[in-house]
Amino acid sequence: MERYFDRLDERWRALPIRKQHRYTLYLFVGYFLMTAGIIFKVWYDTSKSDNNMHIEHIENPVLKKNERPASPQDTLSTILKNKFYERK
């Protein structure tokens, strides 16, 4: 890993200063645009919110209403226990 970063650093230092400045500027402009976009999205989402919180019970998606509960699946511990006691 250290050799990789050393080679990367050597390549960076081999670039002309003007290119280094341009790449750094592109990096900061991209970071600024991304940050501005995220701030705008958060502002937009909070401004259109109706500020109502709906609290509901969490339902198990495996056990749906008006259906029989599914039979439990064999787990590794059950399989090993059955093998140990030679049950089938």
Secondary structure, DSSP 4 states (H G I P E B T S, - for coil): -HHHHHHHHHHHHHS-HHHHHHHHHHHHHHHHHHHHHHHHHHHHHHHS------------SSS-TTSPPPPPPP-HHHHHHHHHTT--
